[in-house]
Amino acid sequence: MKTNANLYAALRAAFPADLDAVAVETDNGLHYSWRDLERASAMIANLLDSLKLEPGARVAVQVEKSVEAMMLYLATLRAGYVFLPLNTAYQSAEIDYFIGNAEPAVVVCSSHNEPWVRKIAQAAGTRHVFTLDDNRSGSLLEAAARCSDRHAVASRGADDLAAILYTSGTTGRSKGAMLTHGNLLSNARVLKDCWGWRKGDVLIHALPIFHVHGLFVAMHGALLNGSKMIWFSRFDPKKTVARLPDATVFMGVPTLYVRMLAEPALNKSAVRNMRLFVSGSAPLLIETFNEWRERTGHTILERYGMSETVMLTSNPYDPAQGERRGGTVGFVLPGVQLRVRDDEGRDLGAGEIGGIQVKGPNVFAGYWRMPEKTNEEFTADGFFKTGDVGKVDARGYISIVGRSKDLIISGGYNVYPAEIEGYINELPGVAESALVGAPHPDFGEVGVALVTLKAGARLDADAILAELKSKLANFKIPKRCFVLEELPRNTMGKVQKALLRDQYKNLFLN
C-alpha cells in the first residue's frame, strides 16, 4: 500500500496519544487541545472540499496571527490544496499582483480589509472570499462550524505542491516559490533530529506565520514533535521573558533577541529550563551573540535558509559536533549539498568567496508560472543558485558575506558589504550599519555607509571613515557615511537595502 505523503498526515501521526492535552496556550489565556486542532482542521478542510475546487487550487491567506489561522493552514494541507500566506503589511497594489499572479480559488482576509480585498479577488476571478479575525470570528469559522469534524486526509505525493511563498521582490516583481509536501516534510524531519527535539519540549512561538521561519521551521518543529506551543500573537519582550521559565525552545529573528536583552528580567534564572535558542532570517550581530551568552549562559544557534529551500545549514546543537560560532551559519544540513562557485562556474576552495549553490530534497520545485526564471536559477546539474555570496572554511563552517545583488563593484574591485559592515559594527558607539552601492561617474559604483549609534554615543561620519581607512584597503572605504536614527526594516527584521539604494542613488550624480 502506497504511503500518503501529505504533510498533514505526518504531522497528525506525531500528535500525542492524549489528544486532550494542551497543544497551544495563547497570550490571552486560551488553551487549545490536540483534539481541537484535529477537529477544527477537519471542519475547515470539509468546508474547502464543499467548494468543489480544482486539484491544486490555491488558498490565499492574509490575516493576523491566530491559532485559527494555523488551523486554516493545517486544513489546507489536509484537504490537499496549496497554501499561499501573504504578509499582513502588504497593501492593495501588492495584493492585486499576488492574487492576479496566483489566481487563488479561495481568499481569506481580515474583516477590516474585506471590502477592498473582495474587489481585487473578484476581478481576478476568485469565487470564494472569507474573513478570519484574530478574535475567533469571521465568515470562515461560521461556515466551517456547519461542517463535519471528521475528515479523511487527502492523498498527496511528495512532489505535489503544498505551499507557494512569494519572495520579497527586492529586484523586480516578487516570485512565487513552489514548495512541495516532500520539501517541507524532509526539512522538518532533518531539523527535528539536528536540533534534538525531545519529549516534553515546549516552544515559545513569537514569530509571524506568513513566513518560512514561523510557519514552517517553528510550527512544524513543535507539531512534528507533539510539543506544546506558548503562542504570542505579537512579540512582546517583557511578556516573552516572563514565559521563558515555562519553555525549552525559542526561535526568533535578531531584533527579538536585542529587545529581550533590554529587559532587566532576562538572566540565568529566567532561562533555567531553556534548552535551545535559534536565530535566523537576518544576520545576528556578534555583539548580540556575545551579550546573550554572557547574560544567559546560552549560546544562540544560528542557521541559514530561504523561502525557496527552507533550512540549508545550522550551527551544531550537539557540542560533540563542534562549537556554535558567531558570525557563521554552521554546517550544511544532512541531505543538502552546498558548493561555492565563482562567476565562471569554477568550484572555490576553503575560505574563498563566491556564489552559494545548493541541492537537496528541501529545494523548491521552481517559481510559479515563471519557467524561464526557474531555468535561469538552476544549474545544468540541478543546483539552485541562491543569490547569496559566502565562503566555507576548512572545518566546514559556512559564512554568508551578502547577497550577490548587494555586491558593489567599485573601479573594477569587488566590495562585499558584510565585510565592511563587520568593521563598522565593531567601532565603539556603533549600534548597527548597512553598506549600499550608489552609482558614481568615475568608479561606476561606490559604497555609502548608513550607521546607527547606541544611546548616548558621540561619533560622527568622518570619524567612522577615518577608522576604516586605518583598517581596510582604500577601494573598500565608503565614499560617504551618514549617521541615521534607524535603518528601514521589513517585518522579519531584515534591513531593506533596496530602499536605501534608491534613497542614495543620485548622491554622486548631481
Phi, psi and omega in degrees: 000131183287135180284137177286119182271010177301127181304322180299322180302319179291318179296317181296323180295339181269354177302146179293161180299323179274094183290348179269359174292159182286126176263322182219131173242123185269167181287351175250021169089007179276147178237129177244131178271168176297327177295324176299316179297318180296310185290313184294320179294327176295316181295317179291322177298319178295323176299312179300318179298324182293343181279355178055052182283157176290152173303138180078012181298142179268140175244105183270134188226120173231089183223162175291156182295130176201163176294327178295326176295323175296319178298322177297319177299312181297322180294321180296315175300312185302319181278353175087017178263183188249122184273133183232089181282140181235133180307133181291347179276348183296140179256185192300318182297322180290315179297322178301317179293312184297315181291321177295324182282317185274337184046060180292148175281333182228136172237132176239127183221172175288150182303320185289342177262353189303319182302313182279329177294319180300318179299314180296315183296315181294324178296331180271359178094008178288127185268341187232119177236125178238163174246150175211123180248165185276012175247027178065033178233171178129160185292335178297312182290325178298316180290321181292331182298339181270001183259161179294150178263019174238135184207130177278125183299130180298141179278126179223149176272163181299332182269359178284145182292137175248326185205154170235124178245123178279129178286166191293340175070042179288340174233108181074193181292148177298148180246140179270110179279123183268116181249133183266168174302320180293319176306308188288319182290318181299318181292319179298320180292321178297315181292326177302317179286312187294328183260009171065032177305136185219167179299134179094353177299144176230126182260131166274117181256103184239013183260159171296160180243028172253012190224157181309314187300306184280320186284316185258304188294308183286306186294313178299322180302312181291314183295318182291342178258359184064034185260142175294146173245133168267115198254119174254122179294328174219145181291129175228113188300319182295313181292325180294313178301323181295333181265354180304323180296342182266002187233172177234339184227138175224137176235132182206167171272161184308322180303323180295321178293319178299317182290326177290327178295339178279354180269121180302332183287349179283111179207183183296329179293321182297330184254021188299333180257359183286142179252325189208132170244124181245138177232143177191190180078343177199158180294140177264124179297142180298330178296317178295316178305312182289318182295322179296319180295319180294319184285323190247342186081000179255142175259120180296138177264114177266144179220174186220133176200184180209167178303324184283346189226357194053225185269141182246321184221164176202142167296156185293139170279315182276120180303335179294340181267356179133169180277161172271113186262120174298144180083357175238165176248021172078211185261160175294142182286154177305136179089348180260136171256134180225135177221157178244126184230154176273181185295340179268002178086015179271138176291137181257154182272183182304131176083353180274139185268132178195189181281136181271128177236144185221158179210143178165174182293345180272349185281133190301169184272356180129179180267135183304120176054030177227066183298324180293317179295320177301312180299322179299323189271357177245142177281169180300330180262019168089011177273140177273129178275106189292335187085357176267147178251133182196192181209159177238127182276180185297333179276346182103001177288134184256135176238135177265122182271331179162185175270146180300327179287344178274346181304133179252123177255104186248114181059030179089354179260142176278127176242120181263114185307320184300325179295314181293318179300322179300318178292318180297317184295338179279348181291139179302132177094346180277131176270312182196163180212162173217135177248127178233158178270144176229139179302142182221135185296331182265315187263354184086310180202145177221163180275142172236122182264130175245124190231138170248147184252156173288157181304130177084354182286146177238104182207125181255170186300319181296322180295323179296314180295322179298319178297318181296323182296336179276353186240335191234158174300149187299325183292343179272347185288127176302143179283334177220156178222137178232136175264121184247161174291318179202163177260142180291139182227154171270183187293342178266006176088003179281137176294131183273083183294333178298321178295319180294319178300318180294322183295326186250015187293336181255012186303319185253006187256354183272000000 
